[in-house]
Amino acid sequence: MKTLFTFTALAALAVSTTGLHADDSHPFQASLTPDIAIYPRTEVIHGLTLSIWGENPQQGVALGIVNGSSGDSAGFTWGFFNYAE
């Protein structure tokens, strides 16, 4: 229960801060692979990313099986395999 609360709090914080960023970023990304996703892998995500395999520049929380970060990325990433450019 404590883990669920922590995850919910982190996700809410990541999504709630999206109004502070430029218009060229997105608050949410979901992807099966980097090529099968809501936004292309070149788009910046300021918020929450949920993926089977995702790869975006990001500022926020990334949860998935395989998480890739490219460009200027920062935040919390949890997955079985994580990599950064």
Secondary structure, DSSP 4 states (H G I P E B T S, - for coil): -HHHHHHHHHHHHHHHGGGGS-TTEEEEEEEEETTEESS-TTSEEEEEEEEEEEEE-EEEEEEEEEEEE-SS-EEEEESSEEEE-
